[in-house]
Amino acid sequence: MSLILKPTSNTNIETFLSGGGEMGERIRTYNWDATSLGDIATWPQSLLTSLSIILNSKFPMFIWWGEDLIQFYNDAYRPSLGNNAKHPQALGQKGADCWQEIWPVIKPMINQAFSGESTWNENQLIPIYRNGKLEDVYWTFSYSPIKIEKGKVGGVLVVCTETTDAIVNLNKIEESENKLRFAIDSAELATWDYNPATNKFDGNDRLKDWFGLQAQSGIDLSVAIEVIAAADRKRVSANIQKALEYSSGGIYHIEYTIIHPVTKKERIVIAKGRAWFNEDQVAYRFNGILQDVTEEVVIRKKNDLIQDEARCTSDRLQLALEAGEIGYYELTLATYEMSCNNLYKKIFGFSEDHDPTYKEFESKILVKDRSIRKRAIDKAIKANTVYNAEYRVQHPDEEIRWIKSFGKAVYDEDGKPVKLIGMTLDITEHKQFAEELSKQVLERTAELKRTNADLLQFAHVASHDLKEPVRKVKIFSGRIRDEFKHDLPETVFQYLDKIQHATDRMLSMIEGVLMYSTLTNLNQAMEQVDLNNIISSIEKDLEILIEEKHAVIKKEELPVITGVPVLMYQLFYNLINNALKFSKNNTENTISIACVTEQIDSVSYARISIEDNGIGFSNQYIDKMFEAFIRLNSKDKYEGTGLGLALCKKIVERHNGKIFASGENNKGAVFTILLPLRKI
């Protein structure tokens, strides 16, 4: 497609390409014959018009023209290209050669503009190569088609603003305040071209949309003026008239509000433009852009409120620091310049009228404690976390004080730590109290251990000494029954049966007490225990009782754990025996044993559940049922010592495990054991 139209006169060329700063001069002196555009004299009017707009705009603008996408840009756009990077080579260069690093990103948008459809992107990250490196750069930009004289698209107008600094600043606010994040959406842009002689103007679709104008050309200026808020109309009209005066330099820059005639939506805009004058100093053209800054104004107002709030917050923080006698400091890591409040000085033993250096503060820390503080700070900076350290300082009177210090590093946009902020607190009294409390706890713990040892010893001795007289009662009552069975009345035998039953329970209780009192001091070595073998042994030992209770034991595969075999036997024996003891009559009783493995704090555990469908219990007794000598049922109806579950708990705890229970009256019970697979 040829874009070469009827040659343009040299006068028009000079008019349209006059001024424009450095880029205007470069365009005028560039060797265009070396490009597909050819001599400037052959350029189409639409290209010259577009160049006139961007060269005389203070807003960053850029043009791609023709099939080769030959490039033009204005002085406002030039900083975006960096120093000694793409500028000035980008002028007259093909787009594909200039923007290789982002061509896959921008080429579809260029194609879209060439198809006649504008694009709009806000705060988009598009890295570009400039200043000798690939930089992450945020842009707000619009790609708009530039139509040539025959109505076809001859090029693309790029109106853009780099928002990198705005984004970085908002990120800094968010990091330091940890409250708010701001998103800056840069303005959409509209263009106008006004003819003072006819009092008519034309604008792009965006401008017509904002003003609620029909999609037509040759719009009377008064129609647009009526859309401007009443409070701004006179000021806007005066500024337009002033810009059309030669003495003003043709500069037009104003902020005002427009109100859509249909939707009544208010939009705050900044208008930037320029009037062009002929040799008679009469304005023959007035064109420029409009930028929607509604959100920026709102953000500006919010920022004012935030600044006010920040000042209030600072005052409240200072009051809190003084009330809590907390020292505050800031340290610049590059220069070790330090600022702090008077309380910080006081904590280190300095007077308020002295401004110590960082080295002076550090010299007050005991030599052996300096490494503690340094390690804490280095670790926190590396991990981007809060540091926390306790160390001692020596005051001028040689008094030693304990200090608690905590703080955090502040990083720049490259992730480099640049500042350290923190607080300190004198915890000397707290330390002294903690040491005294710890001493008392140790003393009372030792006393409690001695008492517990004495009680266990007493229980062991007492239980051992009780066994013999109880055994004699059992033996001699049995002899009476056997030797005088023909001479005694029936009631005596009933009494002897009661004595036998009572002594059996007494012996069982004594054995339980002996086991409970000696369990803590057992020194059996732990070994690999196959719980499947343990359950099989228990089934054999309880075979008769299982048959009597019409019970069925359903069990899953159980793991091999590290434990004491005899204690594992006792644990599961007690639980299964309880399930049989508290089973229902005249029904099939089921005992289910299940197991799963799980990880808790990087330790592998076996979670074993023993569930039955017996008489159950109320969950209100769960907290008490593992205590020694606690019985939930009548001793006349259900035999037992009240030590079985207490022994189970003690065995589980000896293996660094836990035991839980849940139940429901007349529906059954579930006992859950958590045992580590390996010794902890």
C-alpha positions in Angstrom: 0.0 0.0 0.0 1.6 3.3 -1.1 1.3 6.1 1.4 2.9 8.8 -0.8 0.2 11.4 -1.7 0.4 14.6 -3.5 3.6 16.5 -2.5 3.1 19.0 0.2 4.4 22.5 -0.2 7.6 23.6 1.5 5.7 26.3 3.3 3.3 23.7 4.9 6.3 21.6 5.8 8.0 24.4 7.6 4.7 25.4 9.3 3.9 21.9 10.5 7.4 21.0 11.5 8.4 24.3 13.0 9.4 24.3 16.6 9.0 21.0 18.4 12.2 21.4 20.4 15.1 19.0 19.8 13.0 16.4 18.1 11.5 18.9 15.7 15.0 19.8 14.6 16.1 16.2 14.3 13.0 15.4 12.1 13.8 18.4 9.9 17.4 17.4 9.4 17.0 13.6 9.2 17.9 11.8 6.0 14.4 10.5 5.2 15.4 9.4 1.7 17.1 6.4 3.4 13.7 5.3 4.6 10.5 4.1 2.9 8.9 7.5 3.6 11.2 9.4 1.2 11.7 13.1 1.1 9.6 15.2 3.5 8.1 17.1 0.6 6.2 13.9 -0.4 4.8 13.2 3.1 1.0 13.2 3.5 -0.8 16.0 5.3 -2.1 13.7 8.0 1.4 12.7 9.0 2.5 16.4 9.2 -0.6 17.2 11.3 0.1 14.4 13.7 3.7 15.4 14.0 2.7 19.0 14.6 0.5 17.8 17.5 3.1 15.6 19.2 6.0 18.0 18.7 4.2 20.9 20.3 2.7 18.8 23.1 4.3 18.6 26.6 2.7 15.2 26.9 4.8 12.1 25.8 3.7 11.1 22.3 5.0 8.7 19.6 4.1 7.8 16.1 4.6 4.8 13.9 4.0 5.5 10.2 3.6 3.4 7.1 4.1 -0.3 6.5 7.6 -0.2 7.9 6.3 1.5 11.0 8.8 4.4 10.8 9.1 6.1 14.1 8.6 9.7 15.3 8.4 11.0 18.9 8.4 14.3 20.8 10.7 15.8 23.4 8.3 14.7 26.2 8.6 11.1 25.0 12.4 11.2 24.7 13.3 10.5 28.4 11.4 7.3 28.2 14.0 6.0 25.8 16.8 6.5 28.3 20.3 7.9 27.9 22.5 6.6 25.1 20.2 3.7 24.5 17.3 3.9 22.0 17.6 7.7 21.5 18.4 9.2 19.0 18.6 6.0 16.9 14.9 5.3 17.4 14.0 8.3 15.1 13.3 7.1 11.6 14.0 3.5 12.7 11.6 0.6 11.9 9.5 -0.4 14.9 10.4 -4.0 14.7 14.1 -3.2 14.9 13.8 -0.7 17.7 11.5 -2.7 20.1 12.7 -6.2 19.7 12.5 -7.0 23.4 8.7 -6.1 23.5 7.6 -6.6 20.0 5.4 -9.6 20.8 3.6 -7.4 23.3 3.0 -4.2 21.3 2.7 -5.5 17.7 -0.9 -6.9 18.3 -1.9 -3.5 19.7 -0.3 -1.7 16.6 -2.3 -4.1 14.4 -5.4 -3.2 16.3 -4.8 0.5 15.8 -4.1 -0.1 12.0 -7.5 -1.9 11.9 -9.0 1.4 13.1 -9.6 0.5 16.7 -7.8 2.5 19.5 -6.3 0.8 22.5 -6.0 1.9 26.1 -3.7 0.4 28.8 -3.2 1.7 32.3 -0.2 1.1 34.5 0.9 -1.8 32.4 4.3 -3.3 33.0 6.3 -3.4 29.7 10.0 -3.8 30.3 12.2 -1.9 27.8 15.9 -1.8 27.1 17.3 1.6 28.2 20.2 3.0 30.1 22.3 -0.1 29.3 19.9 -2.6 30.8 16.4 -4.1 30.6 14.2 -2.1 33.0 10.8 -2.8 34.4 8.8 0.2 33.3 5.1 0.9 33.9 3.1 2.8 31.3 -0.3 4.3 30.8 -0.8 4.6 27.1 -3.2 4.7 24.2 -2.6 3.5 20.6 -4.8 5.5 18.2 -5.1 5.2 14.5 -4.0 8.1 12.3 -6.0 8.3 9.1 -4.6 9.6 5.9 -6.4 11.7 3.4 -8.3 8.8 1.7 -9.7 7.6 5.0 -7.3 4.7 5.5 -5.0 4.3 8.5 -1.6 5.5 7.7 0.0 5.4 11.2 -0.5 4.9 14.9 -0.4 7.7 17.5 0.9 6.6 20.9 0.0 9.0 23.8 1.6 7.7 26.9 2.9 8.5 30.3 5.4 6.5 32.3 3.9 5.8 35.8 6.9 3.9 37.2 7.7 6.5 39.8 4.0 6.7 40.8 3.8 2.9 41.2 7.1 2.8 43.2 5.9 5.6 45.5 2.6 3.9 46.2 4.5 0.7 47.0 6.7 2.6 49.4 3.6 4.0 51.1 2.1 0.6 51.4 5.3 -0.9 52.8 5.9 1.9 55.4 2.4 2.4 56.5 1.2 -1.1 55.9 -2.3 0.3 55.5 -3.1 1.4 52.1 -2.3 0.5 48.5 -2.9 3.0 45.8 -3.5 2.3 42.2 -2.9 5.3 39.9 -4.8 5.1 36.7 -3.4 7.7 34.4 -5.7 9.8 32.3 -7.4 8.7 29.1 -6.6 11.2 26.4 -8.8 13.0 23.9 -7.7 15.3 21.0 -9.2 18.3 19.4 -8.4 20.5 16.4 -10.1 23.9 16.4 -10.4 26.4 13.5 -10.7 29.9 14.9 -11.8 31.3 11.5 -14.9 29.0 11.4 -15.4 28.6 15.2 -15.6 24.9 14.5 -13.6 22.0 15.9 -13.2 18.3 15.5 -12.1 15.7 18.0 -11.5 12.1 18.3 -14.2 9.6 19.5 -13.1 9.8 23.1 -13.5 13.6 23.2 -17.0 13.3 21.6 -17.9 10.6 24.1 -16.8 12.7 27.1 -18.8 15.7 25.8 -21.8 13.7 24.7 -21.3 15.0 21.1 -22.6 13.5 17.9 -20.1 11.6 15.8 -19.7 14.4 13.3 -17.1 16.9 12.3 -17.3 20.7 12.3 -18.8 21.1 15.8 -19.4 24.6 17.0 -17.2 25.5 19.9 -20.2 26.9 21.9 -21.7 23.4 22.0 -18.7 22.1 23.9 -18.6 25.1 26.1 -22.1 24.4 27.3 -21.0 20.9 28.5 -18.4 22.5 30.8 -19.5 23.0 34.4 -21.1 26.4 34.9 -18.5 27.5 37.4 -15.7 26.8 34.9 -17.2 28.1 31.6 -16.1 31.8 31.9 -12.6 30.8 33.0 -12.2 28.2 30.1 -13.5 30.7 27.5 -11.1 33.4 28.8 -8.1 31.0 28.6 -9.0 29.9 25.0 -9.2 33.6 24.0 -5.9 34.3 25.6 -4.2 31.3 23.9 -5.5 32.7 20.6 -3.6 35.9 21.2 -0.1 36.0 19.7 1.4 37.6 22.8 0.5 34.6 24.9 2.7 32.3 22.8 -0.4 30.2 22.0 0.0 28.1 25.2 -3.1 26.6 26.6 -3.2 24.7 29.9 -6.2 24.5 32.2 -8.1 22.2 34.5 -11.9 22.1 34.6 -14.9 19.9 34.9 -17.3 18.7 32.2 -20.7 17.3 32.8 -22.1 14.8 30.3 -25.4 16.2 29.0 -27.2 12.8 29.2 -25.6 10.7 32.0 -24.7 13.8 34.1 -21.4 12.2 34.9 -18.8 14.7 36.0 -15.3 14.4 34.7 -12.3 16.5 35.7 -9.9 17.1 32.8 -6.6 18.8 32.1 -6.5 20.5 28.7 -3.1 21.1 27.1 -2.8 22.7 23.7 -1.3 25.3 21.5 -2.5 27.9 19.0 -0.7 28.2 15.7 -0.2 31.7 14.1 0.4 32.8 10.5 2.7 35.6 9.4 0.1 38.1 10.4 0.2 36.8 13.9 -3.4 35.6 13.6 -4.2 32.1 15.0 -5.3 29.8 12.2 -5.3 26.6 14.2 -5.7 25.5 17.8 -5.2 21.9 18.8 -4.3 19.8 21.8 -5.3 17.0 24.1 -7.5 16.4 27.1 -6.5 14.2 29.9 -9.0 12.7 32.4 -7.6 13.4 35.9 -10.7 12.7 37.9 -9.1 9.8 39.8 -5.9 11.7 40.3 -7.7 14.6 41.9 -9.5 12.1 44.2 -6.2 10.4 45.0 -4.7 13.8 45.7 -7.4 14.6 48.2 -7.0 11.2 49.8 -3.3 11.8 50.0 -4.0 15.0 51.9 -6.2 13.1 54.3 -3.5 10.4 54.7 -0.9 13.0 55.4 -3.1 14.4 58.1 -3.7 11.0 59.5 0.0 10.2 59.3 0.8 13.3 61.4 -1.9 12.3 63.9 -0.5 8.7 64.0 3.0 10.0 64.5 1.8 12.1 67.5 0.0 9.1 69.0 3.0 6.9 68.5 5.3 9.4 70.2 2.8 9.6 73.1 2.7 5.8 73.4 6.5 5.6 73.3 6.9 8.1 76.1 4.1 6.4 78.2 5.7 3.0 77.8 9.3 4.3 78.3 10.2 2.8 75.0 13.3 4.0 73.1 13.0 4.4 69.3 15.8 4.7 66.7 16.5 4.8 63.0 19.8 3.7 61.5 20.9 4.4 57.9 22.9 1.3 57.0 25.1 3.0 54.3 26.4 5.8 56.5 25.6 4.5 60.0 23.9 7.9 60.7 21.5 7.4 63.6 18.6 9.3 65.1 16.7 8.4 68.2 14.4 9.8 70.9 15.6 10.8 74.4 14.3 7.6 76.0 16.7 5.6 73.7 19.6 7.7 75.0 18.5 7.3 78.6 18.3 3.5 78.2 21.9 3.4 77.1 23.0 5.8 79.9 23.4 9.0 77.8 22.0 12.5 78.7 19.3 14.1 76.6 21.5 17.0 75.5 24.1 14.6 74.0 23.7 13.1 70.5 25.8 9.9 70.5 27.0 8.3 67.3 26.2 4.7 66.5 29.7 3.6 67.6 29.1 5.3 71.0 25.8 3.4 71.4 27.5 0.1 70.4 30.3 0.7 72.9 27.8 0.6 75.8 26.9 -3.0 74.9 28.9 -5.7 76.8 31.5 -7.2 74.5 30.2 -10.7 74.9 26.6 -9.6 74.0 27.4 -7.7 70.8 27.5 -10.8 68.7 24.0 -11.8 70.0 22.6 -8.5 68.7 24.5 -8.7 65.4 23.4 -12.2 64.6 19.7 -11.3 65.3 19.9 -8.3 63.0 21.7 -10.1 60.2 19.3 -13.0 60.3 16.3 -10.7 60.2 17.6 -8.6 57.3 18.3 -11.8 55.3 14.9 -13.2 55.9 13.0 -9.8 55.8 11.6 -10.5 59.3 11.5 -8.7 62.7 14.7 -9.1 64.7 14.5 -9.6 68.5 17.4 -9.7 70.8 18.2 -9.3 74.5 21.5 -8.0 75.7 23.2 -6.0 78.4 24.6 -2.4 78.5 26.8 -0.7 81.0 26.0 2.8 82.2 28.6 5.4 83.1 28.1 4.4 86.8 29.1 0.8 85.8 25.5 -0.4 86.5 24.6 -3.3 84.2 21.1 -3.0 82.6 19.2 -5.6 80.5 17.9 -4.3 77.1 15.3 -5.9 74.9 15.6 -4.7 71.3 13.4 -5.4 68.3 13.0 -3.9 64.8 13.0 -4.4 61.1 14.9 -3.4 58.0 13.6 -1.1 55.3 14.4 -2.0 51.7 14.7 0.0 48.5 13.1 -0.9 45.2 16.0 -3.2 44.4 15.4 -5.2 47.6 18.5 -3.8 49.2 18.3 -3.0 53.0 18.8 0.8 53.4 17.6 1.5 56.9 17.0 -0.2 60.3 14.2 1.0 62.5 13.5 -0.4 65.9 12.7 0.0 69.6 14.3 -0.8 72.9 13.0 -1.4 76.3 14.8 -1.6 79.6 13.8 -5.1 81.0 16.2 -5.2 84.0 13.5 -5.4 86.6 11.7 -8.0 84.5 14.8 -10.1 84.2 15.4 -10.0 87.9 11.8 -11.0 88.6 12.0 -13.8 86.0 15.3 -15.1 87.5 13.8 -15.1 91.0 10.6 -16.7 89.8 12.6 -19.4 87.9 14.6 -20.1 91.0 11.5 -20.5 93.1 9.9 -22.8 90.4 13.0 -25.0 90.4 13.0 -25.2 94.2 9.3 -26.0 94.3 9.6 -28.5 91.4 12.4 -30.3 93.2 10.3 -30.3 96.4 7.3 -31.6 94.5 9.4 -34.4 92.9 10.7 -35.4 96.3 7.1 -35.5 97.6 5.9 -37.5 94.7 8.8 -39.9 95.1 7.9 -40.3 98.8 4.2 -40.9 97.9 5.1 -43.4 95.3 7.5 -45.2 97.7 4.8 -45.2 100.4 2.2 -46.5 97.9 4.6 -49.3 96.9 5.6 -50.2 100.4 2.0 -50.0 101.7 0.6 -52.1 98.8 3.4 -54.7 99.2 2.8 -54.9 103.0 -0.9 -55.2 102.5 -0.7 -58.1 100.2 0.4 -60.6 102.8 -2.4 -60.1 105.4 -5.0 -60.0 102.7 -3.6 -63.2 101.2 -3.8 -64.9 104.7 -7.5 -63.8 105.0 -8.2 -65.4 101.7 -6.3 -68.6 102.5 -7.7 -69.1 106.0 -11.3 -68.3 104.9 -10.8 -70.9 102.2 -9.6 -73.5 104.8 -12.6 -72.8 107.0 -14.8 -73.5 104.0 -13.0 -76.7 103.0 -12.4 -78.2 106.5 -15.8 -77.4 108.1 -18.0 -77.7 105.0 -20.2 -80.3 106.7 -20.5 -78.5 110.0 -21.3 -75.0 109.0 -24.8 -73.6 108.1 -25.5 -72.3 104.6 -25.4 -68.6 105.7 -21.7 -69.1 106.9 -20.8 -70.2 103.4 -22.5 -67.2 102.0 -20.4 -65.0 104.3 -17.2 -66.9 103.3 -18.0 -66.3 99.6 -18.3 -62.6 100.3 -15.0 -62.6 102.1 -13.4 -64.5 99.2 -14.9 -62.0 96.7 -13.8 -59.0 98.8 -10.2 -60.3 99.2 -10.0 -61.0 95.4 -11.0 -57.4 94.7 -8.5 -56.2 97.4 -5.7 -58.1 95.9 -6.5 -56.8 92.4 -6.6 -53.3 93.7 -3.2 -53.8 95.5 -1.7 -55.1 92.3 -3.1 -52.1 90.4 -1.6 -49.7 92.9 1.8 -51.5 92.7 1.7 -51.3 89.0 0.7 -47.6 89.0 3.3 -46.6 91.5 6.2 -48.4 89.8 5.3 -47.5 86.2 7.1 -44.2 86.3 10.3 -45.8 87.5 10.3 -48.8 85.1 13.5 -48.9 83.1 12.6 -51.5 80.4 14.4 -50.8 77.2 12.3 -49.9 74.2 12.3 -52.2 71.2 10.4 -52.9 68.0 6.9 -54.0 69.0 4.5 -55.6 66.4 1.1 -54.5 67.7 -0.6 -57.2 65.6 1.2 -59.8 67.8 0.1 -58.0 70.9 -3.6 -58.1 69.9 -3.3 -61.8 68.9 -1.9 -62.6 72.4 -4.7 -60.7 74.1 -7.3 -62.5 72.0 -5.9 -65.9 73.2 -5.8 -64.8 76.9 -9.4 -63.4 76.7 -10.7 -66.3 74.6 -13.2 -67.6 77.1 -14.5 -64.1 78.0 -14.9 -63.3 74.3 -17.0 -66.4 73.8 -19.1 -65.6 76.9 -19.8 -62.1 75.7 -20.6 -63.3 72.2 -18.1 -60.7 71.0 -16.3 -60.3 67.6 -13.0 -58.4 67.3 -12.6 -56.7 63.9 -9.1 -55.4 63.4 -7.1 -53.7 60.7 -3.4 -54.1 60.0 -1.5 -52.4 62.8 2.0 -50.9 62.6 5.3 -51.9 64.3 6.2 -49.2 66.8 9.1 -48.6 69.2 7.9 -49.3 72.8 8.0 -51.6 75.8 6.3 -54.8 74.9 4.9 -55.6 78.4 3.4 -52.1 78.6 1.9 -52.3 75.2 0.3 -55.6 76.2 -1.1 -54.0 79.4 -2.4 -51.0 77.5 -4.4 -52.9 74.9 -5.4 -55.6 77.3 -7.0 -53.0 79.6 -8.9 -51.3 76.8 -10.2 -54.6 75.2 -11.0 -56.1 78.5 -13.0 -52.9 79.3 -14.9 -53.2 76.0 -15.8 -56.8 76.9 -16.6 -55.9 80.6 -19.0 -53.1 79.6 -20.7 -54.9 76.8 -24.5 -55.4 76.5 -26.2 -58.7 77.3 -28.2 -60.8 74.8 -26.6 -59.0 71.8 -23.7 -59.5 69.4 -20.9 -57.3 70.7 -18.4 -55.9 68.2 -15.0 -54.4 69.0 -13.4 -52.6 66.0 -9.6 -51.8 66.0 -8.6 -49.3 63.2 -5.3 -47.5 62.5 -4.1 -44.6 60.3 -0.7 -42.9 60.3 -0.2 -39.1 60.3 2.5 -36.4 60.6 2.4 -34.0 63.5 5.3 -31.5 63.7 7.4 -33.7 61.4 6.9 -36.8 63.7 5.1 -39.9 62.4 2.3 -41.2 64.6 0.0 -44.1 64.6 -3.6 -43.1 65.4 -5.3 -46.3 66.8 -9.0 -46.4 67.7 -10.8 -49.1 69.7 -14.5 -48.8 69.2 -17.3 -50.9 70.8 -21.1 -51.0 70.8 -21.4 -51.5 74.6 -23.1 -49.5 77.3 -21.0 -46.4 76.6 -20.8 -43.4 78.9 -21.6 -39.7 79.0 -19.0 -37.4 77.6 -19.3 -35.2 80.7 -17.1 -37.7 82.5 -14.2 -37.7 80.0 -12.1 -35.3 82.0 -12.2 -37.6 85.1 -12.2 -41.1 83.7 -8.4 -41.3 83.3 -7.8 -40.4 87.0 -6.9 -43.1 89.5 -9.7 -44.9 91.4 -12.4 -43.2 89.3 -15.3 -45.5 88.5 -18.2 -44.6 86.3 -20.3 -47.7 87.1 -21.4 -49.6 90.2 -18.6 -51.9 91.6 -21.3 -54.4 92.5 -22.4 -54.8 88.9 -19.0 -54.3 87.2 -15.8 -55.5 88.8 -12.7 -53.4 88.7 -10.2 -51.3 90.7 -10.7 -47.9 89.0 -7.0 -48.0 87.9 -7.2 -49.5 84.4 -7.7 -46.3 82.4 -5.2 -44.4 84.7 -2.6 -47.1 83.9 -3.4 -46.7 80.2 -2.9 -43.0 80.3 0.4 -43.4 82.1 1.7 -46.0 79.7 0.8 -43.8 76.7 2.4 -40.8 78.2 5.5 -42.8 78.9 5.7 -43.4 75.2 5.2 -39.7 74.4 1.7 -40.3 73.1 -1.8 -39.2 73.9 -5.1 -41.0 74.7 -8.6 -39.7 74.1 -12.1 -41.0 74.7 -15.6 -40.3 73.5 -18.9 -42.1 74.1 -22.6 -42.1 74.2 -24.9 -43.9 76.7 -26.2 -47.2 75.5 -24.4 -46.8 72.1 -20.8 -47.5 72.8 -17.4 -45.9 73.3 -14.3 -45.0 71.3 -10.8 -44.9 72.7 -8.2 -43.2 70.5 -4.5 -43.7 71.1 -1.8 -41.6 69.5 1.6 -43.3 69.6 4.9 -42.3 67.8 6.2 -44.9 65.4 9.7 -44.2 66.5 11.1 -43.2 69.9 11.1 -39.5 70.5 
